[in-house]
Amino acid sequence: MKLLETGNKISVADIPDRSYNDFRAELIDSCGGGKGARIVSLFALREGGNRLIAAVADDKAGTISVTSTLVDSTYPSLTPALPQVHLFERELFEADGLRPEGHPWLKSVRNPFATDFSRMGGDESHEVAVGPVHAGVIEPGHFRFQCYGENVEHLEISLGYQHRGIENAMVGGPDKRTVHLMETAAGDTSIGHSLAYARIFESMAGVMVPARAEALRAIALELERIANHVGDLGALAGDVGYLPTKSFCGRLRGDFLNITAELCGNRFGRNLVRPGGVAFDVSGDEALALAGRLKSLLAQADEAVELLWNTPSVLARFEHTGIVSRQDAIDVGLVGPAARACGLDMDSRSDHPTGMYRYTAIPVSTSLSGDVYARAMVRMLEYRRSARFILDTLASLPAGKTTAESKAPLASAMLAVFLVEGWRGEICHCAITSADGKFLRYKVTDPSFHNWFGLALALRGQQISDFPLCNKSFNLSYCGFDL
């Protein structure tokens, strides 16, 4: 494999072109058996043949490398030896017509009407179908439970009801709509995805982002994390009928979002991150006011969340519910809080730092039990540490400009890969430019792409009544999956 250069880019001509057997052996050797490396992106480039390109992150070394191979319309599946690629290979089959022979569960990824669901035999078994239309304001997704009595033996999750073709829409860009596509890839992760795109652009165009802009970007990213983690803790409380924390955290989520609105005029942070920097600045007085407001909200959040850990009925529902083992988390490639709740010490902010994170480390928050309790605990630790980071950054904002103007075109025939730790976990953007400096291929991997199968694993052996609680403990994105 070829390590990416500083700036996480490489000439397309320098990407190794292996035989399939060597490509397969290389990936298994580096990523199999929990050896520390992970496949963060696997996709096809169809120009000049069926070229599979794999991006591999080595968290311990802090590096990203790439390799590739040419395949026919069929190739031996990697999944039996490397389960973390099972969904990537299904995607390659559905979107590009490349069949991984020997794949254990080759079925549609984003065509729910072509899904052939598994079936259990026996007179005592039954199945329960939920969705895609749900009560309340929620995105469409279908859940098919195979049950024995009240216990779930198997859960299949069918998505794709709102597939928007964002990756295809990126081809030929960047243009005026490109950044808006990225901001809405997963609506509650506007900062995370727009930041990943900005990194790609800046790497391709050779743009150096001012320090002040990097600080404001990091503040916005951590505010996005705090708002959603606090909201999730309230929603978890609601799923077990504990209304004090539910009510307070539901309101506080909106208050944290309003801080982002004070930065840029939009609660979700749209129009803030732009290639080269940020579109808005804060004065010294505004920074002090934001810090004061954040401290007040943080104290209220701590008070509301502490009630969870001091209430036996809540703990009885959180503990030992929806367990995912550490080994399963490694095998299927979980990321973000879901992975850290299984004891995996992985966080792109520390393993692959960019911007402010190169100079200020945020401790990685982990737990060990892999259950709802652990996923809730990780969220609490993370929002507290994010708040401390924001307060420290606001107190010492670098002086200078907030954007670097550049009219330089994107470099031609280059590949760039960037990882951003969104609030759900690792966001991976991978782009390839054509000879005229336009996007030839743009691949987005939202953390939900990795983690939906983790939810299915968490339900095995649980009572079906535990599904809402387990589902909320992951809180995955439908639209982030259906790109």
N, C-alpha and C positions, 0 to 999 in steps of 0.2 A: 504494500500500500504506500501511497505517496502522502506525506504530511503536507498540509496546507501551509502556505507562507504566512508571514505576519500580515494581519488583515483578513485572514481566513479566505484567501482566494488562491487560485492556481490556473495556469493556462490549460485549456481543454486538451491541447496537444501533449501535455505532461501527465495526464491521468493514465496510470498503468492500464494496459489492455491485456488481460490474462486469458488463458484458456479457461473454459468453464470449470474444469476440474481444479485448476490452481486457484481460481476465484473462490470456489466453494471451500477449498481447504484453508485458504487464507482467512476467510470470515469465521469459519468454525474454530480455527486455532486461536484467533484473537478474541472472539466473543462468546464462545461456548463455555459451559460449565462455570459461569460466574467469574471469568478471568479478569474482569474489570472494564473491558471495552464493550461498547454497545453499538448496535446499528441504529442510527438516528434518522436515516433516510435511505430508501431503496426505491428507485424509479427507473423508467425506461426513457431513453432518448431515441426516437424513431428515425431521425435523419441518418441515412447511410447504413441502415440495418437496425436490428433490435439490440441496442446496447443497454445493458443493465449497469447502473451506476449506484454504488453503495457508499454512503458516508458513515464513518465509524468514529465515535468519540471515546477516547480513553480518559476517563475521569481522573484516575490517579496521576497520569502524566500531564493532564490538562491539554491534550492535543486532539485535533480532528484530522483524519486522513481519508483518502478516497481511493477506490479501485473500481475497475469495470471489466466487463466481458461482453462478447457478442454471443447471442443465442439464436436458435431457430424459434419457430412458433411454439415449440415444446422444449422443456429442459427439466432435469431432475430437481425435484423440490428440495429447498434448503430446510423447510420447516421441521421434518422429523428430527433433524440434528440440532436445529436452532429455532425453537418455538417462537422466539421474539419476532420473527419475520412472517408469522402465519398470516397476518392481516395485510402486510405489504404484498405478499404473493397473491392473495385473493384479489387485491386491488389491481395488480398487474394483469391478472387474468380477465377481470371485468373491463378495465379501461383500455388495455392494449392488446388483448387477445393472446397473451402469452401464457401457455398452460404449464403450470408446475406439476409434472407427473409425480405421483406419489404423495401429493399434499393430502393430509388426513381429513380435511374438512373444507373442500373447495366449493364455495358457494358465493352468492352475490354479496357485495359489500354495500352498494348504494342503489340497488334496484329491489325495493322491498316486495314488488309484485312477482319477482322471480325466485323468491326464497322458498326452499324446500325444508320445512322444519323437521327436526328429529322427533321421533315418536317412542314412547315407552310402551311395552306390552304388559299384559296382566290385568286381571279383573279389578285389582285394588288401586290401579293407577288412574289418574285423570290429568287433563291439562286445563290451564287457565290462560285465556288470552286477554291482554290489557292494551288498549290503544289501537291505532295511533292517535285517535282523538281522545283527549283527556279532559277531565273536569278542570275548570279554571283557566288561567292564562299560562299555557305551557306549550312547548314545541312538540311536534309530532314524532312519536317513536313507538314501536310495537314490542311488547314483552310477552314471550310465550313460555309459561312455566309448566314443566313436567313434574307432577307431584305424586307422592305416595302418601295418602291421607293429607295432613297439613304440612308435611315436610317437602321442600323443594329438592328434587333430585338433579334437575338440570334447568337452566334458564338460557333461552336464546333471545338475543336483542337484535331487532331489525330496524335499521335506520335508512336514511336516504330519501325521505319524503319531501325534503326541501333542498335537494342538491342544486346548487346555483352555478356550478361551473366556473368558480373563481380562478382556479389555476389556468384554465384555458383562456380566460379573459385577460390574464396578465401577459400572455404572449403578444409580442409586438410592442410592448411598453418599454420604458415607463412613459406615461402620458398623464393628462390632467386627472383622469379617474383612478389611476393606479393606487395612490395613497388612500383614497376613499374605499376601494375594495379591501385593502388591508385593514382599515379601521373597523370594518364591518364583517371581517372573516368570522369572528366570534364576538358578538356585540358587547359582552361584559368584559372583554379582554382587548379593548381598543388600543390601550397603551402598549401592551405586550406585543401584539402583532404589528402595529405601526412602527414600533422600535426595531423589531427584527427586520422589517423591510428597509427601514432607514439605514441600518447597518450594512445590508446588502448593497444598497445604492452607494453609500459612502465608500465602501471597499472597492467597488467597481470603478467609481469616478475619482478615487484618490483624494477624498475630502477629509480634512482634519476638523473634527468638531470642537468648538471652544469648550473650555473647562466648565464655564458657567452653564452652558447648555447641557452638558453631561450631568451636572448636579441636578438641574431641574427635571431632566428625564428620569433620573433615578427616584426623585421625590414622587413624581407622578406614578411610576411603576409600583412603588411601595404603597402609595395611597390606594391604588387599585387592589392590591393584595389585602390591605387592612379592611377596606369596605366589604369585600366579598367574604373574607374569613369571619368577620364579626356577623355578617348576615347569615352565613351558614351555621354558626353556632346557635343563633336564634332559631333558625329553621329546624335544627336538630332537636332543640328543646321543645318546639311545637309538635314534632313527630312523636314525642313521648308524653305529650299533654302537660308539659311544664310551662305555664303561661308567663310567669314573671320574666324569665330570660328571653322568651320568644318576643314579648312585647317590646322590651327595652332594646334588644339587638336589632329588631326590625326597623325601629326608628333610627337607631344609631347608624345603621348602614347608609341610610339616606343622608344623615349628617356628614359622614365621611365623604360620600360622593359629592356633597356640596362644597367641600374644601377643594376638590378637583375643579368644580365649576368656578370657584373663585380664582383659580389659576388661569383658566382658558375660556370660561363661559359655557362649558359643556360638562355635565356630570360624569360622562363616560370618558372624558379626556380627548374627544375628537377635536381635530384642528390644532392640537398642541404639538405633537412630534412631527417634524418635517425633515427630509434629508438635509443634512448640514447643521441641524440644531433643533431649536424649538421656536414656535411662532409667538410666544408670549414671554414676558419677563415679570419679575416681582421687585418692588422697591424694598428698601430696608424696613420701612414701617409695615409694609404688607407681609414681609417675612416674619416679623415679630408677631403680628396679629394672627397669622396662620399657625405659628408655633403655640401661641396661647390657646387658640381654639382646639388644636390637636391635643394638647395636654388635658383640657377639660373633658373632651370626648373620650380620651383614653381612660381617664379615671372612672367615668360612667360605664364604659365597656368592661373594665376589670371588675367592677362591683357586680354587674349583671352576670358575667361569666363565672365568677367565683361561686355563685349560687348553684351552678351545675355540680361542681365537685363536692359541695357540702350537702347534697340532697341524695339520700340513699336510693330513693325510687328511680332517680335519673341514672345513677351509676349501675343499678341492677339491669337497666335496659341497654346501657352502652357497653358494659363489659361482656366479653365473650360472644358478642353478636357480630356476625359478618366478618369472620376471621379470614385473612389471606396470609398464608405462610411466607416467610422470607424467601424460601426457595422458589415458590410459585411467582412471587413478585419479580425475582430475577429472571425466571424462565420466560415469562410473558412480556417482560420489558416495561413494568410499571414505572411511572415517573411522578415527580412532585410530591405533595403531601401523602398521597396514597402509598408511594414507595417508602417515604421516610417513616411512615407509621409502621412499616414492616421491619424497621431497623436498618434500612439502606441509607448510608451517609452519602447522599448525592444531591447536588444543588448547583445549577449552572452558574449562579452568582459567584460561587467559590471555586468550582472546578474549571470553569471556562470564563473567567471574568473579563468584562469589557467596561469601558466608561469608568464611572465612579467606583465600581466594584473592584477595579484593579488596585485601589488605594485604601478603601475602607471595607473590611470584611464584616459580613453579617453571620453570626454563628449558625451552623446548620441545626435545625430543630428535628429531632428524631424521637421515636418511641419504639417499643419492641413487640407489642402484642398483636399488631395487625388487625385490630377490631375497630368498631365504631368509636370506642373510647380513645384509642390511639390516634385515629384520624382527627377527632375533636381536639385532643391535647396538642397535636402538632399545629393545628390552626391557631390555638391560643398562643403558643410559644412564638409562632411566626408573626402574628400581628403585633405582639409586644416588641419584638426585636426590630421589626420594620419601623415602628413608631420611634424607637430610640434612634435609629439610623436617620430618619427624617429630621428629628429635632437637632441632631448633631450637624446635619448638612445645612439646615436653615441657619444655624448659628454661625456658619463659616462659609457662606456662599462665595465662590471665587468671583473676582471682578472680571469685567470684560464683556465681550459680545455674546449674544445668544444664538448666533447663526453664522455659518461660513458660506458666503456666496460662492457658487461655482457653476460655470456654464460648460464645464468639461463633459464630454459624452462618456457613456459607460465604456469601459475597456472591451475590446472585441474578443470573441472566442475565449472567454474566461468562465470559470466556475467559482462561485462563492457560497459558503455555508456559514450560518450564524445560529447560535443558540441563545435564547433569552428565557430566563426563569419567570414565566408568568405565574399568576396566583394558583392556577391548577397544576402547574408543572412546566416541564421543558417544552418550549416552542422552537421548532426547527424550520428555518427557511433556507432553501437551496435554489440557486438560480444559475442558469447558463445563458450566456449572451452569444448572439450570432456575429458574423463578420462585420456587420454594420452597427454593432453596439446596442442591439435591441434584445429584449428577453426572448430567447428561443425556447426555454423551458423554465417554469417556475413551480417548485414543489413546496407545499406547506404541510407541515405535520403539527397539528394541534395536540396538546397533551391528552385530550379526550380520545384521540385515535389509539393511543396505547392503553388507556385505562378502562374503556368500556368492558373489555373482557375480564378485567379485575373485578368489576361488579358482579359479573356472572359467576365467577369463582366464589365470591363472598357469600352468595345465596345458597350454595350447595350445602345441604344438610340443615338449613335454617327453616323455620316456619314461614309460610308465605306471608303472614302478617308482619314479618320483619322487613319486607321489601321496602316500604317507604323510608324507613330509618336507614337501611343500608344504602339505598339510592341517594338519599340526601348526604350521607357521609362521604360519598364520592363527588356528588354534584357536578356531573359532567355536562358537556355542551353537545347538543344535537347539531347545531349549525356549524360548530367548529369541526365536527366530524364530516358533515355533508358539504364539503367545500366544492 
